[in-house]
Amino acid sequence: NTLNSIIPNQTILKLPLKVDNCWKQEFTYKGTEYEATTTIASVNDEDNITKCTTTTIVTNIDGYLNNTYREERTYEKGKGLIFFSVSTPLDGSFPYAVFENNIFSYILDQYIEK
């Protein structure tokens, strides 16, 4: 599973859920070894709603703006992934609409409880 990422089997969260907690993950992309660094950018616990945002960076990777691949994800307790943005390849091969600066974003618009 790639979770809409170039990083296979990506570790998406790691305890403790504290700002600046980070971890590294090696992976192969198009035959080249890279290292992704994921950092917890924010943890918000307002009104009994916990949200956690992570940023993943891969540097020195050809085919991406400024040779940098970047992901940002926000998770909300009880809902899962509520925001996602990712760098897209400069070659136009990304299958969805792309925004300014080769970024694709997803925002959870509605959550229906069962």
ABEGO torsion letter per residue (X at the ends): XAGGBABBGBBABBOBBBBGBBBBBBBBBGGBBBBBBBBBABBBBBGGBBBBBBBBBBBGBBGBBGGBBBBBBBBBBGAEBABBBBBBBAAGABABBBBBGGBBBBBBABBBBX
